[in-house]
Amino acid sequence: MTKPINVALAGAGAFGQKHLDALKLIDGVKVTSVIGRELDKTKEVAARYGIAHVTTELDETLARADVDAVILCTPTQMHAEQSIACLRAGKHVQAEIPLCDKLADGQAVVAEQEKTGLVAMCGHTRRFNPSHQYVRQRIVAGELNIHQMDVQTYFFRRTNMNALGQPRSWTDHLLWHHAAHTVDLFQYQTRSRVVKANAVQGPIHPVLGIAMDMSIQLKAENGAICTLSLSFNNEGPLGTFFRYIGDTATYIARYDDLFNGKDEKLDVSKVDVSMNGIELQDREFIAAIREGREPNASVRQVLPCYEVLHQLEQQLS
């Protein structure tokens, strides 16, 4: 019989609800508690998903015996501190990307995970998207070596709104959040550490206090290079688009869809049990807990990404 896993969700906003939808599809998983900043809105989400316990305090949930693991979809600045609190309370934890916005905080999470031996994972979803898994499988099989990745991450966010069009209580960040996806994926797919990194950024927004445009160059130890362009000023199309240029093929990944260099769509529906990267990410988290192993995208595995982001931040400051 599959061991039941009781999960708590902290942060019941747009992305938190994507996790709730994903967890419903995983056998033997029950969401027993939800934590949110605004009690009334959190109660509405809990009622919709049939979650019994609702609170505004993470500590209250961590004290509960019916919680084995926590998924954090809270503001970026809380991820590291809350991850450590979960581990110290004896709970497995998955923090949404990014793990931290300061390298020292990420290092502290890794140290706490090593001390407790619990599962600690970060939501680097690109590792799990079927499109990127397809490319990864060809790399691991020795059928493809990446020469270059060309990536565009484009949004239109001149005001501080979330994916549901609601005001955010925190400010998003091109470097520590959106660049983290690509920096980690580049090292993961090339299976090589970044040895050179450069960044430039555009003007700082007078209200949000962040750069709205950024350009990043990376070089891996094996010689592969990556060019990443990011913007909150782009009016469309929106999202992140990855071009893999390899020695035997070119691939273009648009979310969960994959195309070849001639822009012909490839069938990636059989790559994994789902086409939903969030669901696959959560399945890995639950499987690692059940099997007592390190998950793909563990905090230890993704820390090199944050080391690179730290280097880039030093250049931009």
C-alpha beads as a LAMMPS data file, in Angstrom:
LAMMPS data file: protein, C-alpha beads

317 atoms
316 bonds

1 atom types
1 bond types

-500.0 500.0 xlo xhi
-500.0 500.0 ylo yhi
-500.0 500.0 zlo zhi

Masses

1 110.0

Atoms # bond

1 1 1 0.000 0.000 0.000
2 1 1 1.251 3.490 -0.864
3 1 1 2.312 5.378 2.231
4 1 1 -0.020 8.370 2.729
5 1 1 1.701 11.756 2.780
6 1 1 0.059 14.761 4.436
7 1 1 1.088 18.054 2.877
8 1 1 0.643 21.673 3.918
9 1 1 0.671 24.563 1.463
10 1 1 1.986 27.978 2.458
11 1 1 0.888 30.690 0.055
12 1 1 -2.497 30.056 -1.544
13 1 1 -2.153 32.547 -4.403
14 1 1 -1.994 31.893 -8.138
15 1 1 0.984 29.548 -8.020
16 1 1 -0.043 27.854 -4.796
17 1 1 -3.298 26.837 -6.432
18 1 1 -1.354 25.242 -9.289
19 1 1 0.261 22.996 -6.689
20 1 1 -3.112 22.188 -5.119
21 1 1 -4.392 21.136 -8.545
22 1 1 -1.297 18.982 -9.067
23 1 1 -1.431 17.323 -5.648
24 1 1 -5.003 16.152 -6.317
25 1 1 -3.586 13.951 -9.079
26 1 1 -1.042 12.134 -6.896
27 1 1 -2.213 8.971 -5.117
28 1 1 -1.950 8.893 -1.343
29 1 1 -1.472 12.642 -0.892
30 1 1 -3.743 14.774 1.266
31 1 1 -3.449 18.521 1.843
32 1 1 -4.218 18.965 5.540
33 1 1 -3.384 22.631 6.097
34 1 1 -3.140 25.853 4.123
35 1 1 -1.409 29.029 5.256
36 1 1 -2.120 32.438 3.768
37 1 1 -1.499 36.099 4.477
38 1 1 -5.189 37.057 4.228
39 1 1 -7.397 34.734 6.273
40 1 1 -10.670 35.271 4.392
41 1 1 -9.123 34.656 0.954
42 1 1 -7.257 31.627 2.284
43 1 1 -10.479 30.194 3.719
44 1 1 -12.079 30.544 0.277
45 1 1 -9.261 28.536 -1.298
46 1 1 -9.388 25.921 1.475
47 1 1 -13.136 25.482 1.028
48 1 1 -12.736 25.056 -2.723
49 1 1 -10.128 22.316 -2.266
50 1 1 -11.627 20.678 0.835
51 1 1 -8.762 21.556 3.190
52 1 1 -9.768 21.423 6.859
53 1 1 -7.154 23.603 8.573
54 1 1 -6.553 27.251 7.681
55 1 1 -4.175 29.685 9.367
56 1 1 -2.085 32.774 8.777
57 1 1 0.826 31.389 10.846
58 1 1 3.318 28.864 9.484
59 1 1 4.406 27.923 13.021
60 1 1 0.861 26.791 13.820
61 1 1 0.933 24.395 10.890
62 1 1 4.447 23.153 11.680
63 1 1 3.257 22.135 15.157
64 1 1 0.587 19.832 13.719
65 1 1 1.054 16.064 13.763
66 1 1 -0.935 15.676 10.527
67 1 1 1.691 17.469 8.422
68 1 1 4.588 15.501 6.921
69 1 1 5.725 18.022 4.330
70 1 1 5.291 21.646 3.335
71 1 1 5.250 23.346 -0.072
72 1 1 6.201 27.020 0.114
73 1 1 4.639 29.371 -2.442
74 1 1 5.295 32.436 -0.328
75 1 1 7.187 35.608 -1.325
76 1 1 10.771 35.066 -2.438
77 1 1 12.266 36.785 0.595
78 1 1 10.666 34.209 2.923
79 1 1 11.744 31.007 1.183
80 1 1 15.059 30.338 2.921
81 1 1 13.942 31.224 6.447
82 1 1 10.722 29.247 6.098
83 1 1 12.539 26.256 4.579
84 1 1 14.837 26.140 7.602
85 1 1 11.849 26.430 9.955
86 1 1 10.166 23.478 8.228
87 1 1 13.278 21.308 8.443
88 1 1 13.802 22.159 12.112
89 1 1 10.192 21.169 12.769
90 1 1 10.868 17.772 11.190
91 1 1 8.958 18.464 7.977
92 1 1 10.117 17.798 4.439
93 1 1 10.010 20.965 2.346
94 1 1 9.719 22.112 -1.240
95 1 1 10.279 25.835 -1.762
96 1 1 9.119 27.409 -4.967
97 1 1 11.799 29.018 -7.099
98 1 1 13.904 30.882 -6.095
99 1 1 15.380 29.204 -3.036
100 1 1 16.750 32.551 -1.859
101 1 1 17.649 36.058 -2.933
102 1 1 20.919 36.008 -0.975
103 1 1 23.513 33.264 -1.449
104 1 1 24.250 32.953 2.275
105 1 1 20.579 32.146 2.909
106 1 1 20.632 29.364 0.326
107 1 1 23.799 27.954 1.844
108 1 1 22.076 27.931 5.246
109 1 1 19.183 25.893 3.850
110 1 1 21.582 23.330 2.381
111 1 1 23.422 23.095 5.720
112 1 1 20.136 22.512 7.571
113 1 1 19.067 19.827 5.121
114 1 1 22.373 18.026 5.584
115 1 1 21.909 18.220 9.348
116 1 1 18.352 16.835 9.332
117 1 1 18.547 14.419 6.406
118 1 1 15.019 15.411 5.357
119 1 1 13.939 16.029 1.770
120 1 1 14.498 19.647 0.768
121 1 1 13.762 20.601 -2.809
122 1 1 13.393 23.765 -4.863
123 1 1 10.823 24.272 -7.608
124 1 1 13.115 24.424 -10.633
125 1 1 10.260 23.365 -12.908
126 1 1 12.249 23.412 -16.146
127 1 1 14.016 20.220 -15.061
128 1 1 10.609 18.516 -15.139
129 1 1 8.877 19.979 -18.204
130 1 1 8.540 17.160 -20.780
131 1 1 10.089 19.394 -23.472
132 1 1 13.307 19.810 -21.483
133 1 1 13.235 16.183 -20.302
134 1 1 13.218 15.101 -23.962
135 1 1 16.367 17.110 -24.642
136 1 1 17.945 15.822 -21.421
137 1 1 17.333 12.215 -22.417
138 1 1 19.142 12.748 -25.724
139 1 1 22.068 14.358 -23.881
140 1 1 22.344 11.534 -21.340
141 1 1 22.156 8.959 -24.163
142 1 1 25.143 10.624 -25.845
143 1 1 23.060 11.671 -28.861
144 1 1 23.334 15.443 -28.342
145 1 1 25.839 17.939 -26.993
146 1 1 24.777 21.528 -26.479
147 1 1 26.866 24.236 -28.092
148 1 1 24.595 27.127 -27.198
149 1 1 21.338 27.983 -25.448
150 1 1 19.529 31.151 -26.475
151 1 1 16.758 32.063 -24.033
152 1 1 14.168 34.840 -23.885
153 1 1 12.168 35.473 -20.699
154 1 1 9.582 38.129 -21.428
155 1 1 6.686 39.527 -19.377
156 1 1 4.641 42.711 -19.234
157 1 1 4.697 43.704 -15.567
158 1 1 5.028 47.446 -15.215
159 1 1 2.819 47.269 -12.139
160 1 1 3.204 44.826 -9.250
161 1 1 0.498 42.294 -10.150
162 1 1 0.458 38.514 -9.989
163 1 1 -0.647 36.000 -12.640
164 1 1 -4.304 36.458 -11.587
165 1 1 -4.124 40.228 -12.037
166 1 1 -4.111 40.848 -8.294
167 1 1 -1.736 43.208 -6.430
168 1 1 1.352 41.486 -5.039
169 1 1 2.556 41.951 -1.466
170 1 1 6.165 41.596 -2.680
171 1 1 8.275 42.511 -5.700
172 1 1 9.335 39.985 -8.331
173 1 1 12.925 40.011 -9.608
174 1 1 14.429 39.235 -13.013
175 1 1 17.783 38.048 -11.636
176 1 1 16.948 36.036 -8.517
177 1 1 13.695 34.556 -9.798
178 1 1 13.432 34.423 -13.575
179 1 1 17.122 34.067 -14.424
180 1 1 17.346 31.242 -11.874
181 1 1 15.312 28.992 -14.187
182 1 1 17.751 29.372 -17.060
183 1 1 21.009 29.419 -15.085
184 1 1 20.058 26.150 -13.395
185 1 1 18.786 24.566 -16.607
186 1 1 21.948 25.521 -18.507
187 1 1 24.176 23.804 -15.928
188 1 1 21.779 20.846 -15.663
189 1 1 21.558 20.239 -19.415
190 1 1 25.241 20.813 -20.180
191 1 1 26.202 18.820 -17.063
192 1 1 28.888 21.437 -16.565
193 1 1 29.404 24.290 -14.106
194 1 1 29.358 27.924 -15.207
195 1 1 32.898 29.327 -15.202
196 1 1 32.196 32.749 -16.696
197 1 1 29.144 34.973 -16.218
198 1 1 28.397 38.521 -17.327
199 1 1 25.325 40.728 -16.853
200 1 1 24.058 44.189 -17.722
201 1 1 20.743 45.719 -16.751
202 1 1 18.538 48.581 -17.885
203 1 1 17.136 51.486 -15.843
204 1 1 15.714 50.899 -12.369
205 1 1 11.935 51.313 -12.161
206 1 1 11.149 54.422 -10.078
207 1 1 8.388 52.707 -8.075
208 1 1 9.240 48.994 -8.060
209 1 1 12.954 49.619 -7.441
210 1 1 14.084 46.836 -9.792
211 1 1 15.645 46.646 -13.251
212 1 1 12.975 45.925 -15.846
213 1 1 15.396 44.678 -18.518
214 1 1 18.485 42.492 -18.235
215 1 1 20.953 40.604 -20.414
216 1 1 23.093 37.690 -19.174
217 1 1 25.919 35.714 -20.795
218 1 1 27.165 32.386 -19.438
219 1 1 29.970 30.002 -20.354
220 1 1 30.194 26.457 -18.999
221 1 1 33.369 24.588 -18.184
222 1 1 32.796 22.309 -21.174
223 1 1 32.730 25.312 -23.553
224 1 1 28.952 25.651 -24.058
225 1 1 27.545 29.162 -23.949
226 1 1 24.185 30.695 -23.047
227 1 1 22.620 34.060 -23.858
228 1 1 19.630 35.105 -21.740
229 1 1 17.447 38.163 -22.351
230 1 1 14.869 39.154 -19.711
231 1 1 12.247 41.906 -19.650
232 1 1 9.212 43.066 -17.696
233 1 1 8.541 45.647 -20.448
234 1 1 7.605 43.276 -23.261
235 1 1 3.989 43.455 -24.517
236 1 1 4.043 40.039 -26.197
237 1 1 4.399 37.222 -26.807
238 1 1 4.873 36.445 -23.122
239 1 1 6.747 33.609 -21.420
240 1 1 10.135 31.940 -21.694
241 1 1 11.407 30.487 -24.955
242 1 1 14.465 28.229 -25.074
243 1 1 16.522 27.471 -28.179
244 1 1 18.967 24.578 -27.835
245 1 1 21.665 24.600 -30.520
246 1 1 23.508 21.276 -30.467
247 1 1 25.954 19.261 -32.512
248 1 1 23.260 16.987 -33.947
249 1 1 20.014 18.977 -33.636
250 1 1 18.333 22.254 -32.752
251 1 1 15.339 22.326 -30.409
252 1 1 12.982 25.111 -29.401
253 1 1 11.083 24.676 -26.127
254 1 1 7.995 26.782 -25.489
255 1 1 6.695 25.799 -22.053
256 1 1 5.776 22.092 -22.313
257 1 1 5.866 22.047 -26.129
258 1 1 8.975 21.215 -28.155
259 1 1 9.843 21.998 -31.779
260 1 1 12.810 21.134 -33.970
261 1 1 14.924 23.699 -35.803
262 1 1 12.455 23.707 -38.698
263 1 1 9.697 24.665 -36.223
264 1 1 8.026 21.272 -36.562
265 1 1 6.290 20.200 -33.363
266 1 1 7.638 17.074 -31.668
267 1 1 5.494 14.671 -29.649
268 1 1 6.652 14.745 -26.030
269 1 1 3.406 13.366 -24.579
270 1 1 5.029 10.009 -23.748
271 1 1 8.124 11.461 -22.048
272 1 1 6.513 11.299 -18.586
273 1 1 3.188 10.516 -16.917
274 1 1 1.930 14.071 -17.386
275 1 1 2.496 17.136 -19.553
276 1 1 2.206 19.385 -16.486
277 1 1 5.637 20.406 -15.173
278 1 1 4.268 21.427 -11.756
279 1 1 2.592 18.042 -11.322
280 1 1 5.804 16.238 -12.297
281 1 1 7.785 18.407 -9.898
282 1 1 5.377 17.561 -7.059
283 1 1 5.434 13.867 -7.972
284 1 1 9.221 13.920 -7.592
285 1 1 8.916 15.599 -4.189
286 1 1 6.447 12.992 -2.910
287 1 1 8.410 10.081 -4.412
288 1 1 11.641 11.255 -2.769
289 1 1 9.888 11.378 0.621
290 1 1 8.453 7.885 0.199
291 1 1 11.722 6.429 -1.072
292 1 1 13.976 8.241 1.395
293 1 1 16.230 9.673 -1.322
294 1 1 17.529 12.966 -2.646
295 1 1 15.126 14.476 -5.184
296 1 1 15.974 15.945 -8.539
297 1 1 16.286 19.716 -7.907
298 1 1 17.298 19.195 -4.291
299 1 1 18.566 22.319 -2.560
300 1 1 22.089 20.885 -2.778
301 1 1 21.818 20.328 -6.530
302 1 1 20.479 23.806 -7.311
303 1 1 22.849 25.766 -5.054
304 1 1 25.397 26.278 -7.906
305 1 1 22.716 28.274 -9.715
306 1 1 22.521 30.711 -6.808
307 1 1 26.300 30.956 -6.670
308 1 1 26.192 32.230 -10.263
309 1 1 23.338 34.642 -9.488
310 1 1 25.400 35.991 -6.591
311 1 1 28.345 36.624 -8.921
312 1 1 26.071 38.428 -11.370
313 1 1 24.553 40.561 -8.628
314 1 1 28.038 41.668 -7.610
315 1 1 28.604 42.907 -11.170
316 1 1 25.308 44.803 -11.218
317 1 1 25.689 46.507 -7.843

Bonds

1 1 1 2
2 1 2 3
3 1 3 4
4 1 4 5
5 1 5 6
6 1 6 7
7 1 7 8
8 1 8 9
9 1 9 10
10 1 10 11
11 1 11 12
12 1 12 13
13 1 13 14
14 1 14 15
15 1 15 16
16 1 16 17
17 1 17 18
18 1 18 19
19 1 19 20
20 1 20 21
21 1 21 22
22 1 22 23
23 1 23 24
24 1 24 25
25 1 25 26
26 1 26 27
27 1 27 28
28 1 28 29
29 1 29 30
30 1 30 31
31 1 31 32
32 1 32 33
33 1 33 34
34 1 34 35
35 1 35 36
36 1 36 37
37 1 37 38
38 1 38 39
39 1 39 40
40 1 40 41
41 1 41 42
42 1 42 43
43 1 43 44
44 1 44 45
45 1 45 46
46 1 46 47
47 1 47 48
48 1 48 49
49 1 49 50
50 1 50 51
51 1 51 52
52 1 52 53
53 1 53 54
54 1 54 55
55 1 55 56
56 1 56 57
57 1 57 58
58 1 58 59
59 1 59 60
60 1 60 61
61 1 61 62
62 1 62 63
63 1 63 64
64 1 64 65
65 1 65 66
66 1 66 67
67 1 67 68
68 1 68 69
69 1 69 70
70 1 70 71
71 1 71 72
72 1 72 73
73 1 73 74
74 1 74 75
75 1 75 76
76 1 76 77
77 1 77 78
78 1 78 79
79 1 79 80
80 1 80 81
81 1 81 82
82 1 82 83
83 1 83 84
84 1 84 85
85 1 85 86
86 1 86 87
87 1 87 88
88 1 88 89
89 1 89 90
90 1 90 91
91 1 91 92
92 1 92 93
93 1 93 94
94 1 94 95
95 1 95 96
96 1 96 97
97 1 97 98
98 1 98 99
99 1 99 100
100 1 100 101
101 1 101 102
102 1 102 103
103 1 103 104
104 1 104 105
105 1 105 106
106 1 106 107
107 1 107 108
108 1 108 109
109 1 109 110
110 1 110 111
111 1 111 112
112 1 112 113
113 1 113 114
114 1 114 115
115 1 115 116
116 1 116 117
117 1 117 118
118 1 118 119
119 1 119 120
120 1 120 121
121 1 121 122
122 1 122 123
123 1 123 124
124 1 124 125
125 1 125 126
126 1 126 127
127 1 127 128
128 1 128 129
129 1 129 130
130 1 130 131
131 1 131 132
132 1 132 133
133 1 133 134
134 1 134 135
135 1 135 136
136 1 136 137
137 1 137 138
138 1 138 139
139 1 139 140
140 1 140 141
141 1 141 142
142 1 142 143
143 1 143 144
144 1 144 145
145 1 145 146
146 1 146 147
147 1 147 148
148 1 148 149
149 1 149 150
150 1 150 151
151 1 151 152
152 1 152 153
153 1 153 154
154 1 154 155
155 1 155 156
156 1 156 157
157 1 157 158
158 1 158 159
159 1 159 160
160 1 160 161
161 1 161 162
162 1 162 163
163 1 163 164
164 1 164 165
165 1 165 166
166 1 166 167
167 1 167 168
168 1 168 169
169 1 169 170
170 1 170 171
171 1 171 172
172 1 172 173
173 1 173 174
174 1 174 175
175 1 175 176
176 1 176 177
177 1 177 178
178 1 178 179
179 1 179 180
180 1 180 181
181 1 181 182
182 1 182 183
183 1 183 184
184 1 184 185
185 1 185 186
186 1 186 187
187 1 187 188
188 1 188 189
189 1 189 190
190 1 190 191
191 1 191 192
192 1 192 193
193 1 193 194
194 1 194 195
195 1 195 196
196 1 196 197
197 1 197 198
198 1 198 199
199 1 199 200
200 1 200 201
201 1 201 202
202 1 202 203
203 1 203 204
204 1 204 205
205 1 205 206
206 1 206 207
207 1 207 208
208 1 208 209
209 1 209 210
210 1 210 211
211 1 211 212
212 1 212 213
213 1 213 214
214 1 214 215
215 1 215 216
216 1 216 217
217 1 217 218
218 1 218 219
219 1 219 220
220 1 220 221
221 1 221 222
222 1 222 223
223 1 223 224
224 1 224 225
225 1 225 226
226 1 226 227
227 1 227 228
228 1 228 229
229 1 229 230
230 1 230 231
231 1 231 232
232 1 232 233
233 1 233 234
234 1 234 235
235 1 235 236
236 1 236 237
237 1 237 238
238 1 238 239
239 1 239 240
240 1 240 241
241 1 241 242
242 1 242 243
243 1 243 244
244 1 244 245
245 1 245 246
246 1 246 247
247 1 247 248
248 1 248 249
249 1 249 250
250 1 250 251
251 1 251 252
252 1 252 253
253 1 253 254
254 1 254 255
255 1 255 256
256 1 256 257
257 1 257 258
258 1 258 259
259 1 259 260
260 1 260 261
261 1 261 262
262 1 262 263
263 1 263 264
264 1 264 265
265 1 265 266
266 1 266 267
267 1 267 268
268 1 268 269
269 1 269 270
270 1 270 271
271 1 271 272
272 1 272 273
273 1 273 274
274 1 274 275
275 1 275 276
276 1 276 277
277 1 277 278
278 1 278 279
279 1 279 280
280 1 280 281
281 1 281 282
282 1 282 283
283 1 283 284
284 1 284 285
285 1 285 286
286 1 286 287
287 1 287 288
288 1 288 289
289 1 289 290
290 1 290 291
291 1 291 292
292 1 292 293
293 1 293 294
294 1 294 295
295 1 295 296
296 1 296 297
297 1 297 298
298 1 298 299
299 1 299 300
300 1 300 301
301 1 301 302
302 1 302 303
303 1 303 304
304 1 304 305
305 1 305 306
306 1 306 307
307 1 307 308
308 1 308 309
309 1 309 310
310 1 310 311
311 1 311 312
312 1 312 313
313 1 313 314
314 1 314 315
315 1 315 316
316 1 316 317
